[in-house]
Amino acid sequence: RMPKPTIQCFFGACLAGLMVTVSASDAPTNAPSNALDQLEAFSGTTQALQATFEQVTRDRDGYVIDRATGVFYFNAPNQFRWAYAEPFEEVIVGDGSLLWHYDPNLEQVTVREQPKAADSPVLVLTNFKLMQESYDIALGEDDNRVELTPQTATADIAMAWVVFTDGQPRVVGWEDRFSQTTRIEFQGLETNTDLDGGLFEFSPPPGVDVLEGL
């Protein structure tokens, strides 16, 4: 089977984030009105998050080439874990220093130096200052959407976007330089609960092949 090209691109070679559960009825009445204000407020108050997600990747013609579901965990400033459940099990862990990708079906682990948080529009969601230093930020045509354009011409993503609902990022997406788009929708988003530190550690299981520097 083929690996997930976009998520590997996003957290690998071209990569170089979102806990009380908030529902619409729980949203404060004085919540910021547009997505840019919501983004700034969210980034200033969030240190940890977890959510289930659905990820859909489309080619330049709009055809779905990959669909996956799983659980995402983030711990500021730069630790994360993507645990894919369907259609295949995969785990991607950024421990703050190294980036690990484990494919149980292939019995293979790849490990490399973890790219900078500034290179990922997901990881900079909780650091508005870093986001401002790395991206041009603008409201989309819809007041619920923020659009991020990398400030460096050599970045591997052409643009990214975040859609907010009731002060929470519900959708994160990006388009790469080949016009392939990936959309990640979060559900059951929780912020600022204590996460087990072991989520952001990884040790290769016995017997698997470990490939370094890929």
HUQUIDA-V461175 format. One record per helix or strand of 3 or more residues. SS is the DSSP state (@ for helix, = for strand). FROM is the first residue (numbers start at 1). TO is the last residue. If there is no record, write none. Layout:
SS & FROM & TO
SS & FROM & TO
This chain:
@ & 5 & 11
@ & 24 & 26
@ & 35 & 45
= & 48 & 58
= & 64 & 75
= & 79 & 86
= & 90 & 94
= & 98 & 103
= & 108 & 113
@ & 117 & 119
@ & 123 & 126
@ & 128 & 134
= & 135 & 139
= & 145 & 150
= & 157 & 165
= & 168 & 176
= & 181 & 191
@ & 197 & 200
= & 209 & 212
